[in-house]
Amino acid sequence: MSELKRFWVLVHYETELTAENEDEACLDILMGNTIVEGASLVVQELSSDADAREAIARSRAKVRKKSALAIIIRKLCYKLKDYTWMFEGLPAEIQAKVDELSLEQLEDLSIEALEFSSADDLSAYLERTL
């Protein structure tokens, strides 16, 4: 049997629910594995106790980036009235460029996206930024 390793797992799930009270809202989430199916997961191996804090910080930064990107995509889909990206994801060439953005650049993009009128505006923004 191989030696067990330590991992830090960060699960991030956000949603809006309609319920009569908090308990009912939480129960609605817990039933049916909604969190597991819709969550962002980040897993970091912990090689030592000192490594734990750094791994936790990296995990949180990754989740913040994933969350910021999800909000930007939803915003763009709504604004452009095209929901393809929500269901199929970004085209590979755009995704590769977006992955290079820092969290601060993603936050700037979320503001700039308010002015976009087409997918070409996103591509142009990424060309200017990178």
N, CA, C and O atoms as CSV, one atom per row, in Angstrom:
chain,resi,resn,atom,element,x,y,z
A,1,MET,N,N,0.842,-1.179,0.000
A,1,MET,CA,C,0.000,0.000,0.000
A,1,MET,C,C,0.888,1.243,0.000
A,1,MET,O,O,1.856,1.325,0.756
A,2,SER,N,N,0.554,2.195,-0.843
A,2,SER,CA,C,1.358,3.412,-0.930
A,2,SER,C,C,1.072,4.338,0.249
A,2,SER,O,O,0.031,4.249,0.900
A,3,GLU,N,N,2.022,5.221,0.499
A,3,GLU,CA,C,1.902,6.168,1.600
A,3,GLU,C,C,0.849,7.232,1.275
A,3,GLU,O,O,0.781,7.734,0.154
A,4,LEU,N,N,0.047,7.557,2.259
A,4,LEU,CA,C,-0.986,8.575,2.064
A,4,LEU,C,C,-0.367,9.968,2.039
A,4,LEU,O,O,0.584,10.243,2.771
A,5,LYS,N,N,-0.902,10.837,1.204
A,5,LYS,CA,C,-0.426,12.202,1.083
A,5,LYS,C,C,-1.484,13.143,1.652
A,5,LYS,O,O,-2.648,12.770,1.796
A,6,ARG,N,N,-1.068,14.357,1.971
A,6,ARG,CA,C,-1.996,15.381,2.481
A,6,ARG,C,C,-2.361,16.327,1.348
A,6,ARG,O,O,-1.514,16.700,0.536
A,7,PHE,N,N,-3.642,16.715,1.301
A,7,PHE,CA,C,-4.116,17.642,0.286
A,7,PHE,C,C,-5.002,18.695,0.927
A,7,PHE,O,O,-5.712,18.428,1.896
A,8,TRP,N,N,-4.947,19.881,0.376
A,8,TRP,CA,C,-5.859,20.963,0.738
A,8,TRP,C,C,-6.851,21.065,-0.412
A,8,TRP,O,O,-6.462,21.298,-1.556
A,9,VAL,N,N,-8.136,20.891,-0.105
A,9,VAL,CA,C,-9.170,20.944,-1.130
A,9,VAL,C,C,-10.073,22.130,-0.819
A,9,VAL,O,O,-10.618,22.245,0.279
A,10,LEU,N,N,-10.219,22.993,-1.791
A,10,LEU,CA,C,-11.071,24.164,-1.651
A,10,LEU,C,C,-12.268,23.988,-2.579
A,10,LEU,O,O,-12.107,23.828,-3.789
A,11,VAL,N,N,-13.456,24.018,-2.011
A,11,VAL,CA,C,-14.693,23.879,-2.776
A,11,VAL,C,C,-15.387,25.232,-2.761
A,11,VAL,O,O,-15.655,25.786,-1.695
A,12,HIS,N,N,-15.678,25.763,-3.948
A,12,HIS,CA,C,-16.340,27.056,-4.021
A,12,HIS,C,C,-17.622,26.912,-4.823
A,12,HIS,O,O,-17.606,26.491,-5.980
A,13,TYR,N,N,-18.726,27.268,-4.191
A,13,TYR,CA,C,-20.022,27.176,-4.845
A,13,TYR,C,C,-20.868,28.356,-4.387
A,13,TYR,O,O,-21.014,28.599,-3.189
A,14,GLU,N,N,-21.412,29.071,-5.330
A,14,GLU,CA,C,-22.297,30.185,-5.013
A,14,GLU,C,C,-23.549,30.069,-5.851
A,14,GLU,O,O,-23.492,29.671,-7.015
A,15,THR,N,N,-24.679,30.414,-5.263
A,15,THR,CA,C,-25.933,30.402,-6.005
A,15,THR,C,C,-26.952,31.264,-5.282
A,15,THR,O,O,-26.756,31.653,-4.131
A,16,GLU,N,N,-28.022,31.549,-5.966
A,16,GLU,CA,C,-29.142,32.269,-5.360
A,16,GLU,C,C,-30.325,31.317,-5.332
A,16,GLU,O,O,-30.619,30.645,-6.320
A,17,LEU,N,N,-30.996,31.265,-4.202
A,17,LEU,CA,C,-32.133,30.362,-4.040
A,17,LEU,C,C,-33.366,31.121,-3.552
A,17,LEU,O,O,-33.264,32.173,-2.920
A,18,THR,N,N,-34.502,30.570,-3.855
A,18,THR,CA,C,-35.749,31.076,-3.297
A,18,THR,C,C,-36.212,30.059,-2.263
A,18,THR,O,O,-36.415,28.889,-2.587
A,19,ALA,N,N,-36.378,30.495,-1.035
A,19,ALA,CA,C,-36.787,29.600,0.044
A,19,ALA,C,C,-37.490,30.425,1.115
A,19,ALA,O,O,-37.388,31.652,1.149
A,20,GLU,N,N,-38.200,29.728,1.979
A,20,GLU,CA,C,-38.918,30.417,3.064
A,20,GLU,C,C,-37.974,30.870,4.165
A,20,GLU,O,O,-38.241,31.874,4.825
A,21,ASN,N,N,-36.859,30.143,4.381
A,21,ASN,CA,C,-35.914,30.503,5.433
A,21,ASN,C,C,-34.545,29.911,5.121
A,21,ASN,O,O,-34.385,29.164,4.155
A,22,GLU,N,N,-33.557,30.252,5.950
A,22,GLU,CA,C,-32.186,29.789,5.714
A,22,GLU,C,C,-32.071,28.275,5.754
A,22,GLU,O,O,-31.373,27.677,4.934
A,23,ASP,N,N,-32.759,27.653,6.713
A,23,ASP,CA,C,-32.677,26.197,6.829
A,23,ASP,C,C,-33.174,25.517,5.561
A,23,ASP,O,O,-32.566,24.554,5.092
A,24,GLU,N,N,-34.269,26.008,5.008
A,24,GLU,CA,C,-34.812,25.427,3.783
A,24,GLU,C,C,-33.854,25.649,2.610
A,24,GLU,O,O,-33.674,24.764,1.773
A,25,ALA,N,N,-33.250,26.816,2.557
A,25,ALA,CA,C,-32.290,27.098,1.484
A,25,ALA,C,C,-31.100,26.150,1.572
A,25,ALA,O,O,-30.664,25.606,0.558
A,26,CYS,N,N,-30.577,25.952,2.772
A,26,CYS,CA,C,-29.450,25.031,2.942
A,26,CYS,C,C,-29.847,23.601,2.604
A,26,CYS,O,O,-29.074,22.878,1.976
A,27,LEU,N,N,-31.024,23.191,3.007
A,27,LEU,CA,C,-31.500,21.845,2.708
A,27,LEU,C,C,-31.631,21.646,1.203
A,27,LEU,O,O,-31.286,20.583,0.685
A,28,ASP,N,N,-32.127,22.660,0.497
A,28,ASP,CA,C,-32.246,22.560,-0.954
A,28,ASP,C,C,-30.888,22.340,-1.607
A,28,ASP,O,O,-30.790,21.609,-2.593
A,29,ILE,N,N,-29.850,22.955,-1.076
A,29,ILE,CA,C,-28.499,22.786,-1.613
A,29,ILE,C,C,-27.982,21.389,-1.300
A,29,ILE,O,O,-27.397,20.735,-2.163
A,30,LEU,N,N,-28.193,20.933,-0.083
A,30,LEU,CA,C,-27.642,19.645,0.332
A,30,LEU,C,C,-28.291,18.458,-0.373
A,30,LEU,O,O,-27.645,17.427,-0.558
A,31,MET,N,N,-29.520,18.581,-0.756
A,31,MET,CA,C,-30.215,17.492,-1.433
A,31,MET,C,C,-29.771,17.436,-2.893
A,31,MET,O,O,-29.767,18.463,-3.572
A,32,GLY,N,N,-29.405,16.276,-3.376
A,32,GLY,CA,C,-29.122,16.106,-4.785
A,32,GLY,C,C,-27.712,16.460,-5.222
A,32,GLY,O,O,-27.459,16.592,-6.420
A,33,ASN,N,N,-26.789,16.618,-4.287
A,33,ASN,CA,C,-25.390,16.895,-4.627
A,33,ASN,C,C,-25.211,18.122,-5.507
A,33,ASN,O,O,-24.322,18.144,-6.358
A,34,THR,N,N,-26.033,19.135,-5.318
A,34,THR,CA,C,-25.940,20.350,-6.119
A,34,THR,C,C,-24.553,20.961,-6.029
A,34,THR,O,O,-24.009,21.405,-7.040
A,35,ILE,N,N,-23.978,20.991,-4.855
A,35,ILE,CA,C,-22.671,21.611,-4.679
A,35,ILE,C,C,-21.603,20.839,-5.449
A,35,ILE,O,O,-20.779,21.436,-6.142
A,36,VAL,N,N,-21.620,19.537,-5.331
A,36,VAL,CA,C,-20.614,18.726,-6.011
A,36,VAL,C,C,-20.690,18.918,-7.516
A,36,VAL,O,O,-19.653,19.001,-8.175
A,37,GLU,N,N,-21.874,18.988,-8.067
A,37,GLU,CA,C,-22.045,19.105,-9.509
A,37,GLU,C,C,-21.680,20.491,-10.031
A,37,GLU,O,O,-21.198,20.609,-11.158
A,38,GLY,N,N,-21.896,21.542,-9.243
A,38,GLY,CA,C,-21.697,22.894,-9.734
A,38,GLY,C,C,-20.537,23.650,-9.143
A,38,GLY,O,O,-20.387,24.843,-9.405
A,39,ALA,N,N,-19.711,22.995,-8.354
A,39,ALA,CA,C,-18.654,23.697,-7.628
A,39,ALA,C,C,-17.357,23.774,-8.427
A,39,ALA,O,O,-17.093,22.960,-9.313
A,40,SER,N,N,-16.564,24.776,-8.084
A,40,SER,CA,C,-15.188,24.851,-8.550
A,40,SER,C,C,-14.331,24.173,-7.489
A,40,SER,O,O,-14.464,24.463,-6.300
A,41,LEU,N,N,-13.469,23.288,-7.909
A,41,LEU,CA,C,-12.587,22.589,-6.982
A,41,LEU,C,C,-11.140,22.931,-7.299
A,41,LEU,O,O,-10.736,22.968,-8.461
A,42,VAL,N,N,-10.373,23.177,-6.255
A,42,VAL,CA,C,-8.939,23.382,-6.396
A,42,VAL,C,C,-8.280,22.476,-5.371
A,42,VAL,O,O,-8.626,22.505,-4.190
A,43,VAL,N,N,-7.326,21.668,-5.829
A,43,VAL,CA,C,-6.646,20.715,-4.953
A,43,VAL,C,C,-5.156,20.996,-4.989
A,43,VAL,O,O,-4.562,21.091,-6.063
A,44,GLN,N,N,-4.554,21.127,-3.821
A,44,GLN,CA,C,-3.117,21.365,-3.698
A,44,GLN,C,C,-2.535,20.313,-2.749
A,44,GLN,O,O,-3.047,20.113,-1.647
A,45,GLU,N,N,-1.477,19.652,-3.178
A,45,GLU,CA,C,-0.804,18.706,-2.298
A,45,GLU,C,C,0.009,19.466,-1.264
A,45,GLU,O,O,0.660,20.459,-1.587
A,46,LEU,N,N,-0.026,19.002,-0.025
A,46,LEU,CA,C,0.739,19.613,1.063
A,46,LEU,C,C,1.924,18.709,1.366
A,46,LEU,O,O,1.751,17.589,1.848
A,47,SER,N,N,3.121,19.196,1.083
A,47,SER,CA,C,4.304,18.372,1.313
A,47,SER,C,C,4.853,18.524,2.735
A,47,SER,O,O,5.556,17.644,3.231
A,48,SER,N,N,4.530,19.639,3.383
A,48,SER,CA,C,4.989,19.865,4.755
A,48,SER,C,C,4.041,20.849,5.429
A,48,SER,O,O,3.197,21.457,4.771
A,49,ASP,N,N,4.181,21.003,6.736
A,49,ASP,CA,C,3.343,21.966,7.450
A,49,ASP,C,C,3.611,23.391,6.977
A,49,ASP,O,O,2.683,24.194,6.880
A,50,ALA,N,N,4.852,23.708,6.688
A,50,ALA,CA,C,5.191,25.054,6.220
A,50,ALA,C,C,4.585,25.320,4.847
A,50,ALA,O,O,4.236,26.455,4.526
A,51,ASP,N,N,4.463,24.283,4.050
A,51,ASP,CA,C,3.901,24.397,2.701
A,51,ASP,C,C,2.390,24.637,2.745
A,51,ASP,O,O,1.815,25.135,1.776
A,52,ALA,N,N,1.755,24.292,3.846
A,52,ALA,CA,C,0.298,24.366,3.937
A,52,ALA,C,C,-0.229,25.784,3.719
A,52,ALA,O,O,-1.164,25.975,2.941
A,53,ARG,N,N,0.342,26.765,4.380
A,53,ARG,CA,C,-0.139,28.142,4.232
A,53,ARG,C,C,-0.012,28.633,2.791
A,53,ARG,O,O,-0.915,29.283,2.264
A,54,GLU,N,N,1.100,28.320,2.172
A,54,GLU,CA,C,1.309,28.735,0.780
A,54,GLU,C,C,0.324,28.027,-0.153
A,54,GLU,O,O,-0.218,28.649,-1.067
A,55,ALA,N,N,0.093,26.744,0.069
A,55,ALA,CA,C,-0.853,25.988,-0.763
A,55,ALA,C,C,-2.270,26.531,-0.602
A,55,ALA,O,O,-3.019,26.629,-1.575
A,56,ILE,N,N,-2.628,26.878,0.612
A,56,ILE,CA,C,-3.955,27.434,0.869
A,56,ILE,C,C,-4.105,28.775,0.146
A,56,ILE,O,O,-5.142,29.039,-0.463
A,57,ALA,N,N,-3.082,29.614,0.211
A,57,ALA,CA,C,-3.129,30.913,-0.479
A,57,ALA,C,C,-3.248,30.717,-1.990
A,57,ALA,O,O,-4.026,31.413,-2.643
A,58,ARG,N,N,-2.478,29.769,-2.555
A,58,ARG,CA,C,-2.563,29.489,-4.001
A,58,ARG,C,C,-3.949,28.989,-4.373
A,58,ARG,O,O,-4.501,29.390,-5.398
A,59,SER,N,N,-4.517,28.114,-3.547
A,59,SER,CA,C,-5.851,27.573,-3.815
A,59,SER,C,C,-6.895,28.675,-3.815
A,59,SER,O,O,-7.746,28.736,-4.702
A,60,ARG,N,N,-6.826,29.532,-2.834
A,60,ARG,CA,C,-7.791,30.632,-2.761
A,60,ARG,C,C,-7.661,31.572,-3.950
A,60,ARG,O,O,-8.667,32.052,-4.471
A,61,ALA,N,N,-6.433,31.840,-4.388
A,61,ALA,CA,C,-6.223,32.709,-5.548
A,61,ALA,C,C,-6.805,32.072,-6.809
A,61,ALA,O,O,-7.411,32.763,-7.627
A,62,LYS,N,N,-6.627,30.758,-6.971
A,62,LYS,CA,C,-7.188,30.076,-8.142
A,62,LYS,C,C,-8.713,30.142,-8.148
A,62,LYS,O,O,-9.326,30.374,-9.190
A,63,VAL,N,N,-9.318,29.939,-6.987
A,63,VAL,CA,C,-10.773,29.984,-6.909
A,63,VAL,C,C,-11.276,31.391,-7.193
A,63,VAL,O,O,-12.288,31.562,-7.872
A,64,ARG,N,N,-10.578,32.401,-6.680
A,64,ARG,CA,C,-10.983,33.788,-6.953
A,64,ARG,C,C,-10.917,34.084,-8.445
A,64,ARG,O,O,-11.793,34.764,-8.980
A,65,LYS,N,N,-9.891,33.581,-9.122
A,65,LYS,CA,C,-9.782,33.782,-10.569
A,65,LYS,C,C,-10.919,33.067,-11.296
A,65,LYS,O,O,-11.530,33.635,-12.201
A,66,LYS,N,N,-11.207,31.819,-10.905
A,66,LYS,CA,C,-12.292,31.071,-11.545
A,66,LYS,C,C,-13.627,31.786,-11.337
A,66,LYS,O,O,-14.441,31.870,-12.256
A,67,SER,N,N,-13.843,32.294,-10.139
A,67,SER,CA,C,-15.090,32.993,-9.830
A,67,SER,C,C,-15.203,34.284,-10.618
A,67,SER,O,O,-16.262,34.597,-11.161
A,68,ALA,N,N,-14.111,35.034,-10.679
A,68,ALA,CA,C,-14.133,36.289,-11.443
A,68,ALA,C,C,-14.422,36.014,-12.907
A,68,ALA,O,O,-15.200,36.735,-13.532
A,69,LEU,N,N,-13.808,34.980,-13.459
A,69,LEU,CA,C,-14.042,34.645,-14.861
A,69,LEU,C,C,-15.483,34.205,-15.087
A,69,LEU,O,O,-16.086,34.567,-16.097
A,70,ALA,N,N,-16.040,33.436,-14.168
A,70,ALA,CA,C,-17.434,33.002,-14.311
A,70,ALA,C,C,-18.380,34.201,-14.335
A,70,ALA,O,O,-19.334,34.227,-15.113
A,71,ILE,N,N,-18.119,35.175,-13.499
A,71,ILE,CA,C,-18.955,36.384,-13.477
A,71,ILE,C,C,-18.810,37.154,-14.779
A,71,ILE,O,O,-19.803,37.631,-15.329
A,72,ILE,N,N,-17.589,37.280,-15.277
A,72,ILE,CA,C,-17.353,37.993,-16.536
A,72,ILE,C,C,-18.076,37.295,-17.680
A,72,ILE,O,O,-18.713,37.951,-18.504
A,73,ILE,N,N,-17.985,35.979,-17.737
A,73,ILE,CA,C,-18.651,35.237,-18.814
A,73,ILE,C,C,-20.156,35.421,-18.746
A,73,ILE,O,O,-20.802,35.636,-19.772
A,74,ARG,N,N,-20.716,35.338,-17.560
A,74,ARG,CA,C,-22.172,35.549,-17.417
A,74,ARG,C,C,-22.560,36.950,-17.857
A,74,ARG,O,O,-23.565,37.139,-18.542
A,75,LYS,N,N,-21.763,37.928,-17.462
A,75,LYS,CA,C,-22.023,39.325,-17.816
A,75,LYS,C,C,-21.971,39.507,-19.337
A,75,LYS,O,O,-22.847,40.144,-19.922
A,76,LEU,N,N,-20.940,38.943,-19.967
A,76,LEU,CA,C,-20.796,39.072,-21.416
A,76,LEU,C,C,-21.926,38.356,-22.156
A,76,LEU,O,O,-22.468,38.887,-23.125
A,77,CYS,N,N,-22.274,37.175,-21.710
A,77,CYS,CA,C,-23.369,36.433,-22.356
A,77,CYS,C,C,-24.670,37.230,-22.288
A,77,CYS,O,O,-25.403,37.324,-23.272
A,78,TYR,N,N,-24.943,37.794,-21.135
A,78,TYR,CA,C,-26.153,38.591,-20.968
A,78,TYR,C,C,-26.108,39.825,-21.865
A,78,TYR,O,O,-27.079,40.136,-22.556
A,79,LYS,N,N,-24.987,40.518,-21.848
A,79,LYS,CA,C,-24.861,41.752,-22.625
A,79,LYS,C,C,-24.934,41.482,-24.120
A,79,LYS,O,O,-25.579,42.234,-24.851
A,80,LEU,N,N,-24.277,40.410,-24.591
A,80,LEU,CA,C,-24.233,40.092,-26.011
A,80,LEU,C,C,-25.439,39.267,-26.465
A,80,LEU,O,O,-25.615,39.004,-27.654
A,81,LYS,N,N,-26.263,38.866,-25.500
A,81,LYS,CA,C,-27.445,38.044,-25.766
A,81,LYS,C,C,-27.088,36.760,-26.520
A,81,LYS,O,O,-27.818,36.309,-27.402
A,82,ASP,N,N,-25.948,36.194,-26.146
A,82,ASP,CA,C,-25.467,34.933,-26.703
A,82,ASP,C,C,-24.915,34.120,-25.531
A,82,ASP,O,O,-23.900,34.494,-24.944
A,83,TYR,N,N,-25.570,33.016,-25.187
A,83,TYR,CA,C,-25.228,32.250,-23.991
A,83,TYR,C,C,-24.358,31.035,-24.292
A,83,TYR,O,O,-24.200,30.155,-23.447
A,84,THR,N,N,-23.802,30.990,-25.482
A,84,THR,CA,C,-22.971,29.860,-25.888
A,84,THR,C,C,-21.818,29.640,-24.922
A,84,THR,O,O,-21.556,28.504,-24.526
A,85,TRP,N,N,-21.124,30.709,-24.537
A,85,TRP,CA,C,-19.955,30.570,-23.671
A,85,TRP,C,C,-20.316,29.995,-22.310
A,85,TRP,O,O,-19.495,29.315,-21.694
A,86,MET,N,N,-21.520,30.252,-21.831
A,86,MET,CA,C,-21.913,29.714,-20.529
A,86,MET,C,C,-22.017,28.192,-20.583
A,86,MET,O,O,-21.712,27.512,-19.604
A,87,PHE,N,N,-22.440,27.666,-21.712
A,87,PHE,CA,C,-22.660,26.232,-21.822
A,87,PHE,C,C,-21.488,25.482,-22.438
A,87,PHE,O,O,-21.240,24.324,-22.102
A,88,GLU,N,N,-20.767,26.143,-23.342
A,88,GLU,CA,C,-19.673,25.475,-24.043
A,88,GLU,C,C,-18.298,25.945,-23.602
A,88,GLU,O,O,-17.294,25.327,-23.957
A,89,GLY,N,N,-18.234,27.020,-22.839
A,89,GLY,CA,C,-16.958,27.590,-22.441
A,89,GLY,C,C,-16.423,28.516,-23.515
A,89,GLY,O,O,-16.969,28.599,-24.616
A,90,LEU,N,N,-15.374,29.192,-23.185
A,90,LEU,CA,C,-14.745,30.119,-24.132
A,90,LEU,C,C,-14.033,29.340,-25.238
A,90,LEU,O,O,-13.582,28.218,-25.009
A,91,PRO,N,N,-13.929,29.922,-26.430
A,91,PRO,CA,C,-13.106,29.289,-27.466
A,91,PRO,C,C,-11.669,29.124,-26.953
A,91,PRO,O,O,-11.191,29.934,-26.159
A,92,ALA,N,N,-10.998,28.085,-27.408
A,92,ALA,CA,C,-9.669,27.728,-26.886
A,92,ALA,C,C,-8.674,28.882,-26.964
A,92,ALA,O,O,-7.909,29.101,-26.026
A,93,GLU,N,N,-8.677,29.623,-28.076
A,93,GLU,CA,C,-7.692,30.706,-28.221
A,93,GLU,C,C,-7.968,31.842,-27.237
A,93,GLU,O,O,-7.033,32.470,-26.740
A,94,ILE,N,N,-9.228,32.106,-26.956
A,94,ILE,CA,C,-9.574,33.141,-25.974
A,94,ILE,C,C,-9.280,32.633,-24.561
A,94,ILE,O,O,-8.747,33.373,-23.735
A,95,GLN,N,N,-9.626,31.378,-24.283
A,95,GLN,CA,C,-9.394,30.804,-22.956
A,95,GLN,C,C,-7.910,30.838,-22.605
A,95,GLN,O,O,-7.547,31.150,-21.472
A,96,ALA,N,N,-7.057,30.519,-23.566
A,96,ALA,CA,C,-5.607,30.527,-23.318
A,96,ALA,C,C,-5.131,31.923,-22.908
A,96,ALA,O,O,-4.293,32.063,-22.017
A,97,LYS,N,N,-5.665,32.936,-23.556
A,97,LYS,CA,C,-5.271,34.312,-23.215
A,97,LYS,C,C,-5.833,34.729,-21.863
A,97,LYS,O,O,-5.147,35.386,-21.079
A,98,VAL,N,N,-7.069,34.354,-21.590
A,98,VAL,CA,C,-7.698,34.694,-20.314
A,98,VAL,C,C,-6.947,34.031,-19.162
A,98,VAL,O,O,-6.799,34.620,-18.091
A,99,ASP,N,N,-6.477,32.814,-19.381
A,99,ASP,CA,C,-5.728,32.102,-18.335
A,99,ASP,C,C,-4.445,32.828,-17.950
A,99,ASP,O,O,-3.948,32.652,-16.838
A,100,GLU,N,N,-3.904,33.641,-18.852
A,100,GLU,CA,C,-2.680,34.392,-18.572
A,100,GLU,C,C,-2.930,35.626,-17.711
A,100,GLU,O,O,-1.989,36.182,-17.145
A,101,LEU,N,N,-4.178,36.057,-17.606
A,101,LEU,CA,C,-4.495,37.275,-16.852
A,101,LEU,C,C,-4.354,37.048,-15.360
A,101,LEU,O,O,-4.677,35.977,-14.846
A,102,SER,N,N,-3.869,38.066,-14.675
A,102,SER,CA,C,-3.824,38.023,-13.213
A,102,SER,C,C,-5.227,38.308,-12.673
A,102,SER,O,O,-6.129,38.684,-13.422
A,103,LEU,N,N,-5.392,38.125,-11.389
A,103,LEU,CA,C,-6.685,38.427,-10.770
A,103,LEU,C,C,-7.025,39.900,-10.947
A,103,LEU,O,O,-8.176,40.238,-11.225
A,104,GLU,N,N,-6.045,40.774,-10.791
A,104,GLU,CA,C,-6.280,42.205,-10.954
A,104,GLU,C,C,-6.708,42.527,-12.383
A,104,GLU,O,O,-7.595,43.353,-12.596
A,105,GLN,N,N,-6.076,41.873,-13.364
A,105,GLN,CA,C,-6.459,42.087,-14.763
A,105,GLN,C,C,-7.875,41.571,-15.032
A,105,GLN,O,O,-8.623,42.173,-15.802
A,106,LEU,N,N,-8.237,40.461,-14.399
A,106,LEU,CA,C,-9.607,39.954,-14.546
A,106,LEU,C,C,-10.616,40.936,-13.953
A,106,LEU,O,O,-11.689,41.151,-14.516
A,107,GLU,N,N,-10.263,41.526,-12.819
A,107,GLU,CA,C,-11.153,42.514,-12.214
A,107,GLU,C,C,-11.309,43.730,-13.125
A,107,GLU,O,O,-12.406,44.272,-13.254
A,108,ASP,N,N,-10.206,44.163,-13.764
A,108,ASP,CA,C,-10.284,45.259,-14.736
A,108,ASP,C,C,-11.154,44.857,-15.921
A,108,ASP,O,O,-11.954,45.653,-16.413
A,109,LEU,N,N,-10.994,43.616,-16.376
A,109,LEU,CA,C,-11.796,43.126,-17.497
A,109,LEU,C,C,-13.285,43.145,-17.163
A,109,LEU,O,O,-14.109,43.435,-18.029
A,110,SER,N,N,-13.633,42.842,-15.920
A,110,SER,CA,C,-15.047,42.840,-15.540
A,110,SER,C,C,-15.670,44.225,-15.693
A,110,SER,O,O,-16.859,44.344,-15.986
A,111,ILE,N,N,-14.876,45.257,-15.498
A,111,ILE,CA,C,-15.366,46.626,-15.684
A,111,ILE,C,C,-15.407,46.969,-17.169
A,111,ILE,O,O,-16.396,47.512,-17.661
A,112,GLU,N,N,-14.332,46.652,-17.877
A,112,GLU,CA,C,-14.264,46.928,-19.312
A,112,GLU,C,C,-15.378,46.207,-20.070
A,112,GLU,O,O,-15.910,46.741,-21.043
A,113,ALA,N,N,-15.732,45.002,-19.633
A,113,ALA,CA,C,-16.735,44.195,-20.328
A,113,ALA,C,C,-18.090,44.891,-20.412
A,113,ALA,O,O,-18.907,44.557,-21.269
A,114,LEU,N,N,-18.331,45.851,-19.533
A,114,LEU,CA,C,-19.597,46.593,-19.576
A,114,LEU,C,C,-19.743,47.370,-20.883
A,114,LEU,O,O,-20.858,47.669,-21.311
A,115,GLU,N,N,-18.619,47.695,-21.511
A,115,GLU,CA,C,-18.628,48.478,-22.748
A,115,GLU,C,C,-18.591,47.615,-24.009
A,115,GLU,O,O,-18.761,48.132,-25.114
A,116,PHE,N,N,-18.369,46.302,-23.857
A,116,PHE,CA,C,-18.253,45.436,-25.024
A,116,PHE,C,C,-19.592,45.297,-25.736
A,116,PHE,O,O,-20.647,45.240,-25.105
A,117,SER,N,N,-19.525,45.243,-27.071
A,117,SER,CA,C,-20.746,45.030,-27.846
A,117,SER,C,C,-20.643,43.780,-28.721
A,117,SER,O,O,-21.603,43.416,-29.400
A,118,SER,N,N,-19.465,43.116,-28.704
A,118,SER,CA,C,-19.299,41.876,-29.471
A,118,SER,C,C,-18.150,41.068,-28.879
A,118,SER,O,O,-17.376,41.565,-28.062
A,119,ALA,N,N,-18.058,39.819,-29.306
A,119,ALA,CA,C,-16.962,38.961,-28.861
A,119,ALA,C,C,-15.621,39.505,-29.347
A,119,ALA,O,O,-14.587,39.273,-28.721
A,120,ASP,N,N,-15.641,40.222,-30.456
A,120,ASP,CA,C,-14.408,40.824,-30.969
A,120,ASP,C,C,-13.836,41.847,-29.993
A,120,ASP,O,O,-12.620,42.024,-29.920
A,121,ASP,N,N,-14.703,42.518,-29.247
A,121,ASP,CA,C,-14.237,43.478,-28.243
A,121,ASP,C,C,-13.411,42.777,-27.165
A,121,ASP,O,O,-12.418,43.323,-26.684
A,122,LEU,N,N,-13.827,41.567,-26.787
A,122,LEU,CA,C,-13.064,40.795,-25.804
A,122,LEU,C,C,-11.701,40.434,-26.380
A,122,LEU,O,O,-10.684,40.594,-25.704
A,123,SER,N,N,-11.667,39.955,-27.602
A,123,SER,CA,C,-10.402,39.597,-28.247
A,123,SER,C,C,-9.473,40.810,-28.332
A,123,SER,O,O,-8.282,40.704,-28.039
A,124,ALA,N,N,-10.015,41.955,-28.729
A,124,ALA,CA,C,-9.206,43.176,-28.829
A,124,ALA,C,C,-8.664,43.576,-27.456
A,124,ALA,O,O,-7.505,43.975,-27.337
A,125,TYR,N,N,-9.498,43.471,-26.422
A,125,TYR,CA,C,-9.070,43.807,-25.069
A,125,TYR,C,C,-7.904,42.909,-24.649
A,125,TYR,O,O,-6.915,43.385,-24.091
A,126,LEU,N,N,-8.029,41.609,-24.923
A,126,LEU,CA,C,-6.970,40.675,-24.541
A,126,LEU,C,C,-5.675,40.962,-25.291
A,126,LEU,O,O,-4.590,40.845,-24.720
A,127,GLU,N,N,-5.778,41.338,-26.562
A,127,GLU,CA,C,-4.583,41.690,-27.341
A,127,GLU,C,C,-3.895,42.916,-26.746
A,127,GLU,O,O,-2.669,42.956,-26.653
A,128,ARG,N,N,-4.677,43.912,-26.344
A,128,ARG,CA,C,-4.105,45.132,-25.746
A,128,ARG,C,C,-3.473,44.854,-24.390
A,128,ARG,O,O,-2.445,45.437,-24.044
A,129,THR,N,N,-4.086,43.968,-23.631
A,129,THR,CA,C,-3.661,43.729,-22.250
A,129,THR,C,C,-2.422,42.835,-22.172
A,129,THR,O,O,-1.554,43.036,-21.324
A,130,LEU,N,N,-2.352,41.861,-23.055
A,130,LEU,CA,C,-1.229,40.895,-22.968
A,130,LEU,C,C,-0.121,41.302,-23.834
A,130,LEU,O,O,0.901,40.618,-23.892
